[in-house]
Amino acid sequence: MVAMNRFDQAKLLLQVRKAQKQLKKETLEVEGGGGAVVIEITGEQKVKKVHIDPDRVDLENVGELEEWLAEAMKEAIAQSQKLAAETMKPFMGQLGNLGL
């Protein structure tokens, strides 16, 4: 394992912070129920918005809406985690050298 000097460490931390800021700005949209439910989530796994199309929802069948919401939420989190992992992957080996 190669030791990093302080300049390299500082440079790496700046790159990581830049990647984290980019993830904060990234927004994914995931649909459930054929578009009846739309979840907007950031690359940091923070839900920004939940949209429910009232024309596609049967209020007599709330269970169906709950299923669509759960389905969309699970997929939104999975996609957000994948985006974060892909964004941070280049830094993962190097962060170990910093004790992070």
C-alpha positions as CSV (number, residue, x, y, z in Angstrom):
1,M,0.0,0.0,0.0
2,V,1.4,3.4,-1.0
3,A,1.3,6.2,1.6
4,M,-0.3,9.4,0.6
5,N,1.4,12.8,1.3
6,R,-0.7,15.6,2.8
7,F,-1.1,17.3,-0.6
8,D,-2.5,14.1,-2.2
9,Q,-4.8,13.6,0.8
10,A,-6.2,17.1,0.6
11,K,-6.6,16.7,-3.2
12,L,-8.5,13.4,-2.7
13,L,-10.8,14.9,0.0
14,L,-11.6,17.8,-2.4
15,Q,-12.5,15.4,-5.1
16,V,-14.7,13.4,-2.7
17,R,-16.5,16.5,-1.5
18,K,-17.1,17.5,-5.1
19,A,-18.5,14.1,-5.9
20,Q,-20.8,14.3,-2.8
21,K,-22.0,17.8,-3.9
22,Q,-22.8,16.3,-7.3
23,L,-24.8,13.5,-5.8
24,K,-26.8,16.1,-3.8
25,K,-27.7,17.8,-7.1
26,E,-28.6,14.6,-8.9
27,T,-32.3,13.8,-9.0
28,L,-33.8,10.5,-10.1
29,E,-37.5,9.9,-10.9
30,V,-38.9,6.5,-10.4
31,E,-42.5,5.4,-11.3
32,G,-44.8,2.9,-9.7
33,G,-48.1,1.7,-10.9
34,G,-47.4,2.6,-14.5
35,G,-46.9,6.3,-13.6
36,A,-49.6,6.6,-11.0
37,V,-46.9,7.2,-8.5
38,V,-43.6,9.1,-9.1
39,I,-40.8,9.4,-6.5
40,E,-38.1,12.0,-6.9
41,I,-34.9,11.1,-5.0
42,T,-31.4,12.6,-4.8
43,G,-28.2,10.8,-5.1
44,E,-27.9,11.1,-1.4
45,Q,-31.1,8.9,-0.9
46,K,-33.2,11.9,0.2
47,V,-36.7,12.0,-1.1
48,K,-37.5,15.3,-2.7
49,K,-41.1,14.7,-3.8
50,V,-43.8,12.1,-4.1
51,H,-46.4,12.7,-6.8
52,I,-49.6,10.7,-7.0
53,D,-51.7,11.1,-10.2
54,P,-55.3,11.2,-8.9
55,D,-56.7,10.1,-12.2
56,R,-54.8,6.8,-12.0
57,V,-55.6,6.0,-8.4
58,D,-58.7,4.2,-7.2
59,L,-59.5,5.4,-3.7
60,E,-61.6,2.3,-3.2
61,N,-58.4,0.3,-3.4
62,V,-55.9,2.1,-1.2
63,G,-53.9,-1.2,-0.8
64,E,-53.0,-0.9,-4.5
65,L,-51.7,2.6,-4.0
66,E,-49.7,1.5,-1.0
67,E,-48.1,-1.3,-3.1
68,W,-47.2,1.2,-5.8
69,L,-45.7,3.6,-3.3
70,A,-43.6,0.8,-1.7
71,E,-42.5,-0.5,-5.1
72,A,-41.5,3.0,-6.3
73,M,-39.7,3.8,-3.0
74,K,-37.7,0.6,-3.0
75,E,-36.7,1.1,-6.6
76,A,-35.9,4.8,-6.0
77,I,-33.6,4.0,-3.1
78,A,-31.9,1.2,-5.1
79,Q,-31.3,3.5,-8.1
80,S,-30.0,6.2,-5.8
81,Q,-27.6,3.8,-4.0
82,K,-26.4,2.5,-7.3
83,L,-25.7,6.1,-8.5
84,A,-23.9,6.9,-5.3
85,A,-21.8,3.7,-5.5
86,E,-20.8,4.4,-9.1
87,T,-19.9,8.0,-8.3
88,M,-17.8,7.2,-5.2
89,K,-16.2,4.0,-6.6
90,P,-13.1,5.7,-8.0
91,F,-12.3,7.0,-4.4
92,M,-13.0,3.9,-2.4
93,G,-9.6,2.3,-2.4
94,Q,-7.9,5.6,-1.8
95,L,-10.2,6.5,1.1
96,G,-9.0,3.4,3.0
97,N,-5.5,5.0,3.0
98,L,-6.9,8.0,4.9
99,G,-8.6,5.8,7.5
100,L,-12.1,6.7,6.2
